[in-house]
């Protein structure tokens, strides 16, 4: 299971983006390269949120640290 995203642990020259499936990618703003792995931990990260096609428009599914599902409008 991927670790939760902690914004305070990113190096100064990094930013991140989130795909529709909740996966987080990291952007090295100096080299303009991307990676699925956190630049400090070398681990994949999941945002805990996911956009599902079977939900009404504007709704997302999220997950707690324990793995319980919840929905967000």
N, C-alpha and C positions, 0 to 999 in steps of 0.2 A: 504494500500500500504506500502511496506517495505521502510525503510529509506535507503538513500545512504550510502555506506561504507566510513568511515573516518578513515584511518589507524592511524592517530596521536592520536586517542582516545583509542587505545587498551592498556590494562595493559602490563607491561614489559614481563611477562611470557606467553603471548598469541601470537598465530599466527592465520592465517585463510587460508581457501581454498575456491574455487569456483566450484560449480557443473556445468555441461553442461547447465542446465536450468537457470543459473545466480544466484541461491541461494548461499548465503555465509554461511559457517559453521566456528565455532571458535574452536581452539584447545588450551587447557590449557597444555602447555608444561611440567609443573611440575607433574600434575596428569595423563597426557596423556588421558584426556577425551575430548569429543567434545559436542558442543551445536549449535542449530540453532539460539540461541538468543545472542545478543551482551553482553559481560560480564559486561559492565558499564550501559547500558540502558535497558537491558532485553527485547529488541525489535528485531524482525527479520530484516535482512538486505538483500538487493538485489544489485548485482554488477552493474545492468543497462545493462548488456550484456547477450546475450543468443545465444547458438549454435542451429540452426534449421536444421532439416533434409532435408527441401525442398530448402535450399540454396546451391549454388555451394561450393565445397570443399574449405576451407580456409576463407569463409565468415561468419560473425556473425551479429546478429541484436542487436543494442543498443537503449537505450531510454534516452531522455533528462529528466531533472527534471520535465518538464511540461508534460511528457508522449509521446512526439513525437518520432516516430520510425526513425532510420537511420541505414545504413548498413556499415560494416567495412570489408575490405579485409586484 
